[in-house]
Amino acid sequence: MPSLARSSSAAAQGALCVALSAVAFGAMPIFGRYAYAGGVDVLGLLIVRFAIGGALLAAIARRRGVAWPRGRALWPLVAMGALGYVGQSFCYFSALRHAQASLVALLLYLYPAFVTLLAAWRLGERLTRVKSVALALCVAGSALMVGGGHGEPLGIGLALAAALIYSVYIVAGTKATHGVDPLASTAIICVSATAALVLLALARTAALGEPPRWPATAGGWAAMLGIALVSTVAAMLAFFAGLARLGAARTAMLSTLEPVVTVALAAMLFGEALSPMQWAGGVAILAAVLWLVRAGGAADDAATATSNA
């Protein structure tokens, strides 16, 4: 009985951690909207996010005595941050300037479906009937979301590009992160992303005379700090804590709260209203993601990825 009680308590704590992580991640596009209103551009926002997030995660990893990867184990993680994470985040935060936050969040959640297809193509995973039906449901849901939504084609295209890049990032990272502590790998990825973004900013400034724009208001700075501290550091730490207590499958299912949080906050704060067609599409996408998680394999890995947007 005592062991059963401890197991139940650990599961409850894990569920709370994953729910808090989903809320923190789900708030990120909301913070992004406020940061843009304060005058920041995408490049400035991402530099601050990854610089603060990477530094804090690295400090926490060092304090916990986490083993750092070296040599051949290190460089794939650097590439994941400098190329994959930068590309995905740039598309995601750019999409927020051209489409509803709720639409962008739900379209990003197509990434487990893309991962399933990539795993079948590149990793030889079997595409079962259940997975095929779930993929069809994802496609139908995304069509309903786009058809019934309010967003420029550019915003929709950028959101889909973010989901596709993220899926490639996850599949490529399956081997790169094997055997590496997730806190160390995430810290390295964030620091590498910061370095790449700083180089990109220097190149743009030299070529076009356009340095990164920073917020002109206190509210804009507060929103950027919210992205770095709440939606990056706190969200990832809560995710890791929940994953250790719940396991991959249950963590993946609870993580689907993330776009629900974004939709609810966008409705309350920005008056974004989903049409009935969009609601149907969003429900179809989330149902398909849960179905893919239950089917296991790459979709489970996708939905429990350690780094969001």
N, C-alpha and C positions, 0 to 999 in steps of 0.2 A: 504493500500500500504506500509506504513512504516514497518508493521509487516512482510509482505511478503519479503521485502528487507532484513530485519534482518534475516529471516529464510534462505533466499538464501545465505546470507553472512556466516551464521553459517555452512551451508552445505558445502560451498566452503572451509572454514577453516578446517572443519572436514575431508574432502577428502584430503586436503594437509597434515594434521597430519598423517592420516593413510598411505598415500603414503610414507611419510618420515620414518614412522615406518617400513614399508615393505622394504624400501631400507636399513635401518640400520640392520634389522634382516637378510636380504639377504646377507649382506656383512660379516656376522659372519663366515661362512666356509672359506671365503677368508682370513680373519684375522687369522683363525686357521691354514691354510697352512703356512702362513708366520711365525707364532709363532713356529710351528714344525721345520721349517727350521732354527730357531734360537736356537734350542736345547732343548726346553721344552718337557715334556711328558704330557700325558692326565691329570694325577692327579695334577701336578703343575699348568697346565692351568686352570683347573676347580676351584682349591682353590682360585687362584687370581681373577677369574671372579666373583665367588659368594661372596667372602669376600668384595671386593670393591663394587660390585653391591648391596649387602645386606645392607652394612653400609650406602651407599648414599641414597638408597630408604627408609631406616628406618629414616634417618635424615630428609628427605623431608616430610615423613608422619608425623613425630613429629612436624615439623615446621608448617604444614598445620592444625594441631590440629585433626588429624584423630583418631577415637576411635579404641583402640586395643582390640582384642578378648581375653577373659580370660577363664580359667577353661575348660569345655568340648568343647568350641568352638575353643580353642587354639591347643589342642593336635592333632586333625586330620590334621591341617595345618603343624604342625611340622613333622608328618609322611609323608605328601605329599612331603615336601622338602627333608627329610633325606633318603627316600626310592625311591619315584617315580621320582622326578626331578633329583636326583643323577644318578639313573639307566638309565633314558632316555638320559641325557647329556653325560654320559660315553659311551654309545653305539654310539651316534651320532658323537662325536668327535673322537672316535676310528675308526669309519667307514671312516672318512676323510683320514686316513692313508692308506687305502686299496682300495679306489674307487674314481672315479671322484667326485669333489665337486658338479657338476651339477646333477649327478646321485643320490648322497646322498640326496640332497635338494628335488628333485622331489619324491623320494621314501618316504621321511618323510611325504610328503603331502598326503600320503594314510591314515593318521590318521583320517580324518573325516569319511572315509568309515568304518574303524574299530570301531569308536565311534558309528556309526549308528547300526552296528551289535550288539555291546555290549549293547546299549540302548534297542534294541529289545529283547535281552536275559534277561538282568538284571532289566531294568526299565519298561518293558512292552510296549514300544513304538511300534506302528503298522508299519510293514515293507510294505509300499505301493508299487504299481507297479513302480512308478517313482523312488523311492529309490532303488528298486531291479535292475532296468535297469542301474542306475547310479553306483551301486556297481559292476555290471558286466563290465561296462566300465572301472572302476578303475582296476579291475583284468586284463582285456585285456591290458590296458595301462602299467601296471607294468610289464607284461610279455614282451611287446615290449621294454620297457626301459632296462630290464635285458638282454634280448636276443640280443639287438643291442649295448650294452654298453661295456665299458672297465673298468673292476673292478674285483678284486679277489672275489671269493665266500664269503670269510670272510667279506669283506667290504659290500657286498650286504646284507648278513645275518644280520650284525650289524645295517645297515640302516633300514631294515624291523623290527628288534627288537626295535629300537628307536621309530618307528611309533606305534608299538603295545603297548609298555610301556606307551607312551604318551597318547594313547587312554584310557588305564585303569586309568591313572592319572586324565584325564578329567572327566570320568564317576564317579570315586570315589570322585572327588573334587566338583561335582555338589552340593551335600548337604553340604560338609565341608565349602565351601565358601559362602553359602547362608546367606545374611544379613551382611556380613563382607565387609568393604571397600576394593576394589581391590588393592589399594596401600599398605594397611596394610598387606593383605594376601600375596602379592608377596614379600614384605620385609621379613616377617616371613619365607616364603618358602626358600628364598635365604640364610638367616642366618642359618636356620636348615640344608640346604645342605652344607654350609661351615663347620659346626660342624661335620657332618657325614664324610666329605672328610678329615678333619684333623685327625679324629680318624682312618680312613682307612689308611692314610699316616703313622701315628705312628705305627699301627699294621704291615704294610708292612715293615717298617724300622726295627722294632724289630725282625720280623720273617725272613726276607730275606736280611737285611742290604741294602735295596734299598730305600733311601729317594727320595722324589719328585725331579725331575730335573727342574731347572729353565733356562731361556734363557741365552745363552752365548754372545749374541749380543744386541746392542741397538735396532736394528730392531725387534728382537724377543720380547723385553719388550714393544715396541711401539704397536706391534700387539696384545699382551695380554691386554694392556690398552684399545686398540680399542674395543676388545670384551666386556670388563667390562663397559666402559663409553658410547660407541656408540651403540653396539649391545645388551646391556642389559638395562642400566639406561635410556639413551635417547630414545631408541626404545620403551620401556614400557611406559614412560611418554607421548610420542607422540601417542601411541596406546590408552591410557586412554583418552587423550584429544579428539581424533577423535571419539572414541566410544560414548562419552558423547554428541557429536554434531550430529552424523549420525545414531546411533542406531545399533543393532547387525547385521541385515541382510546386510546392505550396507557396514558396516565395514568388514564383512566376505568376501564379494565379492572383495573389494579393496585389502584385505590382500593377495589375490592370486598373487599379484605382487611379493611377496617375492621370490619364486623359480625362477621366470623370471629374477629377478635382479641377483641371484646367477649364473644362466646359462650365462647371458651376461658378468658378471665380470670374470667368470672362462674362458670364451672364449677369452676375451681381455687380461687378465693377465697371464694365464697359457697355452693358446693355446688349451684348451679343446674343441674339436669339437664333437657335437652330430651327430650321423648318422641319415639318413632319418627315420630309424625305431624308433630311440630314440625320434626324434622330434614328430613323430606320437603318441608314447606312452605318452610323456609329455603333449601334447595337450589333449589327451584323459583323463589323470588324472585330469588336471585343469578344463576341461569341466565337468567332473563328480562331482568335488568338488562344482563348481558353481551350478550345478543341485541339489545337495544335500542341499545346502544353500537355494535355492528357495523352496525346499520341506519343509524346516523348521525343528523344533524339535532339536534333539541332534546334528545333523550335523551343525546346526547354532551355537550351543554352542561350538562345537569343533573348528570351524573356527574362532571364536572370543575369544578363550582362551587367558588369560592374560599373559601367560608365554610361550615363544618359546624355543626350543632346549636347 
